[in-house]
Amino acid sequence: MRQKRFISLFIFMCSAISIMAQSPIRYLESTFPQLTEIYREDIDKCHAHYIFTVDVSGSMDKFESSVVPSLEQFIQALPNGDKVTIMPFGTEVMCPMGFSGTISDNVKGDLCRSMKTLYNNPNYDQLFKDHTNIYKAVNKMSESMTTNSEYKVNILISITDFLNNIPITHPYKRRLTTEEVNDMRESLKAASTDQYVRSIALELSENGTDNKKEAGYCLDQIKNDIFSVTEKGLEIVPIGNNKETINQWFEQLRKEILVVKLTAIVEADNKACAAQMETNVDIDGNTEAHITWEESRLYGTMQIDSTFLTQQGFEFKNNKDAYCRTRDHELSLKLGKVKNEKFGFHKLSDSINIGISFPTQFDNELAKLKIKKPLSGSKADADRIIFTFPLPLWLTTLIIVLIILYIIGVIKALIRNKRERLKGKISISDPYGSLIKEEKIKPCTETSVGKAAIIKVDNASWRFSIKKKEPSPFLVFKKPYFVWCCEAGHVSVRKTQTYGNIDYTNNIITLSCKPNKADEVTHKVKVVLLR
């Protein structure tokens, strides 16, 4: 165990020495060259507020020789304009004169002189050092942030063994109550709104003692139940009581001052980059979007990666051709199509969600700062009926209407074809034009004229018939017609035609009738179809 601790300490010391070899600005320029170039002026103008709560109760006096010199060196290294608030605590929390101030050459000296009385100050009352009230210490940090809200970068550092010791309870050493935890969490949450907060717990212990085994140990509660409301959470540094280790940690923090400020500035830009979207979904699920987004110094290019739905049964078929990198801050895109796993009409009550990324050339620098690029996106409500089918609704509707009209046409044609009857008048005359006989054709589908016919003609040696022909009802526009043909003797039109059609659009036909082809005409027959 000791060998592992020695190795860890050795690695820690090597890292610290490597960092100390460079000044803060040199370290920043070499480690984050592109981000430093972008935000150099902001870093110079950014001031941080360092809030310390230092446990000075009687049991902590043994750490004075380690903590005080480290604090003095750290204060001396701070840039002008930063603020320091050091609050010693025991039974209560105090901030005596000279323990806080905005850094300047004079204030640095005053603060360092005040540190000499950190553990034994004449302003402490008789019972101040008898107990350790962790609850009041954490709430004072939240109060200090609220009072100094003009500082958007806050570094909270607690230096204690995190053994809670309350004078008004028995036993004195106990963990935080549920009510205390809730109150501390809400106070910290309110104070850290719109603030960059880095919280650090320097856990002191004597001779490698495991504080977790002691009564009243509450660091796990502070980390998991209270500081979890801040974006960065709580960093725990087991520092023991090694003067060199404490010095090296403070030296590392001094070197990281500009890194902390850069992180806070970059994260502000990182959060500001967002997109807004308005969508229009038509009945066929085709989705168009109007997207606007704000460029920042951090992100100058936007890329749409995906579009998706969450409602069960629906999916979004992305239009990958539209998803490209762009510098346009306002664009209209055809995102793709909403579909359902089943054909038909479906109720869509969901949001159209788009996933957006912001490509940069310094992703590795962001990773070193432990800044997660925003998995940005936007969404727009979609509440409408969607029609899912291989064809669009208008074309599907048109086809269905045409099919229905065709079916109706077929039915009407079938009825019409069945109802159609042969009606008309037949006039029979001799070759010289004298009328021999005139007779009406009774409604029928077939008749004949001449010898042994339905309409008999005396002394006729010929006969012809007229029959109804029904076209297929699937040929909806084709009407029934009548066919005449010679059955006996010779019946013709224009001497050669011995059969033909007659219908109500061409409703008159005159036929020449004779015993055979070579003989003289004996009769002339005029057929007139009537409605």
Buried (B, 14 or more C-beta within 10 A) or exposed (E): EEEEEEEEBEEBEEEBEEBBEBEBEEBBBEBBEEBBEBBBEBBEEBBBBBBBBBBBBEBBEEBBEBBBBBBBBBBEBBBEEBBBBBBBBBBBBBBBEBBBBBBEEEBBEBBBEBBEBBBEBEEBEEEBBBBBBBBBBBBBBBBBBBEBEEBBBBBBBBBBBBBBBBBEEEEBBBBBBEEBBEBBBEBBBEBBEEBBBBBBBBBBBEEEEEBEEBEBBBBEBBBEBBBBBBEBBBEBBBBBBEBEBBBBBBBBBBBBBBBBBBBBBBBBBBEEBBBEBEBBBBEBBBBBBBBBBEBBEBBEEBEBEBBBBEBEEBBBEBBEEBBEEBEEEEBEBEBBBBBBEEEEEBEBEBBBBBBBBBEBEBEEBBEBBEBEBBEBBBBBEBEBEBBBBEEBBEEBEEEEEEEEEEEEBBEEBBEBBEEBEBBBEBBBBEEEEEEBBEBEBEEEBEBBBBBEBBBBBEEBBBBBBBBBEBBEBEEBEEBBBBBBEBBBBBBBBEEEEBEBEBBBEEBEBEBBBBBEEEEEBBBBBBBBBEE
